[in-house]
Amino acid sequence: MGFRIGVIRDWQAKWYADKHYVEFLQEDLKLREAIRSGYNEAGISQVEIDRQANKVVITIYTARPGVVIGRGGQRVDEMRQ
């Protein structure tokens, strides 16, 4: 069953870490929870997390992008901090 996920659907997190696996997993869970609780009115269906070297890219799939982005990108700036 675990081998078929790449064929049927894509992973929600795309990263690999030997030594820091537990830390990254806990951080991913905290990020997902913060996003879902802070934007519960936005209709978020999926949150993807992609880690590359010293960079984390979060992709949010939502039914109401205006709620996530905010007026003039204000909520995006808040999220980055």
C-alpha positions in Angstrom: 0.0 0.0 0.0 2.8 2.4 0.9 4.5 2.0 -2.5 1.4 2.9 -4.5 0.8 6.4 -3.1 3.2 7.9 -5.7 1.0 6.4 -8.5 -2.4 7.2 -7.1 -1.7 10.7 -5.6 1.3 12.8 -4.6 2.9 13.2 -1.2 1.8 16.1 1.0 5.4 16.7 2.1 8.4 16.5 -0.2 11.7 16.2 1.7 14.2 13.8 3.1 16.3 14.0 6.3 18.3 11.4 8.1 19.2 13.1 11.3 16.5 15.8 11.5 13.5 13.6 10.5 11.7 13.9 13.8 12.3 17.7 14.0 11.1 18.3 10.4 8.0 16.1 11.0 7.0 17.9 14.1 7.6 21.3 12.4 5.4 20.1 9.5 2.6 19.2 11.8 2.8 22.5 13.6 2.8 24.4 10.3 -0.2 22.5 9.0 -2.2 23.0 12.3 -1.4 26.7 12.4 -2.4 27.2 8.7 -5.7 25.2 9.1 -6.7 26.9 12.4 -5.7 30.4 11.2 -7.5 30.2 7.9 -10.4 27.9 8.7 -12.8 30.2 6.8 -10.7 29.9 3.6 -11.8 26.4 2.7 -8.3 24.9 2.7 -8.3 21.4 1.1 -4.6 20.6 1.0 -1.2 21.9 2.3 2.0 20.8 0.7 5.4 21.3 2.2 8.6 21.2 0.2 12.0 21.5 1.8 15.1 22.4 -0.1 18.4 23.0 1.7 17.6 26.1 3.8 14.3 26.9 2.2 10.8 25.8 2.9 8.0 26.2 0.3 4.4 25.9 1.4 1.7 25.5 -1.2 -1.9 26.0 0.0 -4.8 24.8 -2.0 -7.9 26.8 -1.1 -11.4 27.6 -2.4 -11.1 31.2 -1.3 -7.6 32.6 -2.1 -8.6 36.1 -1.2 -9.0 35.1 2.4 -5.6 33.6 2.5 -3.8 36.4 0.7 -5.6 39.3 2.4 -5.9 42.9 1.2 -2.7 43.8 -0.6 -1.0 40.6 0.5 -1.1 41.5 4.2 -1.9 38.0 5.5 0.9 36.5 3.4 3.4 38.8 5.0 2.0 37.9 8.5 2.3 34.2 7.6 6.0 34.6 6.6 6.9 36.0 10.0 
